[in-house]
Each structure stands twice: as structure tokens, then as C-alpha cells.
């Protein structure tokens, strides 16, 4: 079993829809949770960063962490075609990050 | 803005060749990382370095070595390339000390390596 599980999709939604992405994990020591966005032929860039459980909002993006369920989510409101990318969850307990496989999202105009 | 550059975007090598992948960061970051990215497997850490001449193995170091002679430069070396090393290789750097990856990692654009 992988340490971090993420449905690879692909996910296709119409413009303006809410995109919901999630990851589950098995290592209860994880305390730092991140979402990276990766456009085609580019390196990943940090989108959201959360410490421990709770919610964090940044513009159209909301990250949620439920440590009791070992489950994290990313919501994108009012999705735009420019949000079309691969979204990777990542988490850490210390010196290294563990990544999910990434979910490819396409937002149709 | 932090900039992480990688020497090549695409590389084609033959089985058995020695391959060098170079990564340079311009923000005086302490930590540098090498990952490979494969479909369905996400990013897997090969090696990382938290200081000049210091290195630590990641999750999949077999078949790879690294070199960090200067703070800004971190090289990944495939001593004898094999077809199962065909992959996207990503370099990253971060600021915090002692190899803590909780600080933001900034990624380069990646090198797509094909080994024939």
C-alpha cells in the first residue's frame, strides 16, 4: 500500500464548476500538508500549505485537513480553463515530502 | 523570484552511458533535492543535500549518485544508464536548515530522460 493515495483522474469539469480533489494517507506522523500544481511540461509549484488539521482559504482555493480520518482535500471554486493542470498532494513529518500520484484536471471553456 | 534551472529539457542516452543532470538555484538555498516523476507513481525522492558536500539517500537511490561541490549546484549522476531510468527528473531547492522539507520546495522545469 502506498503511503499517500491520490486518484489520478482524469477529471473534466465545465468552467465555473467546483473542483474537488482529495488524498488519503497512512502515516499518522504527517503534520505538514501541501498541494502543488503542475502545468504541462513545467515543474510543480506550491499552491497551498497547511499545518495539522483545519481549513485554509486562499482566493478560490480551499485546503482541508482531517488528521483523524487521514484525509486531505483541495477545492477550487469558480474553476477557470487556466486551472487545467495536474494537482499533487504532498505531506511530511520531517525532512522529506511524500507525494501523491497527482490528479489531472481539465476545465472546459 | 526563486529560479531553479536544469541543464537540459530533453535528453536521449544509450544503455550503459554515464549521464549527468545538472541543477542550479539562484537563491542561496541550503537544501537541494532530486526526484523522478513517473505516471501513476508521483514524485519519488532519489537524493537530497542539506549542505555543500553533504548528501543523503532518498527512497530510490539505487543506480544514482549525486555531487554538490558548490551551494548553488546539485548534480545527479547515472553511472551506467539503464532503460528503467527513463523518466522525468525534477530538481528542487528549499531554504530551511537541516534538510527540513517543511519549507517550500521550488522546482525546476524538469529533464525528460530517455534511455534507449
Interface residues (C-beta under 8 A of the other chain):
Chain A: X4 X6 X8 X32 X41 X42 X43 X44 X45 X46 X49 X88 X90 X92 X94 X95 X96 X97 X99 X100 X101 X102
Chain B: X4 X9 X39 X40 X41 X42 X43 X44 X45 X48 X56 X58 X59 X90 X92 X98 X99 X100 X101 X102 X104 X105 X106 X107 X108 X109 X110
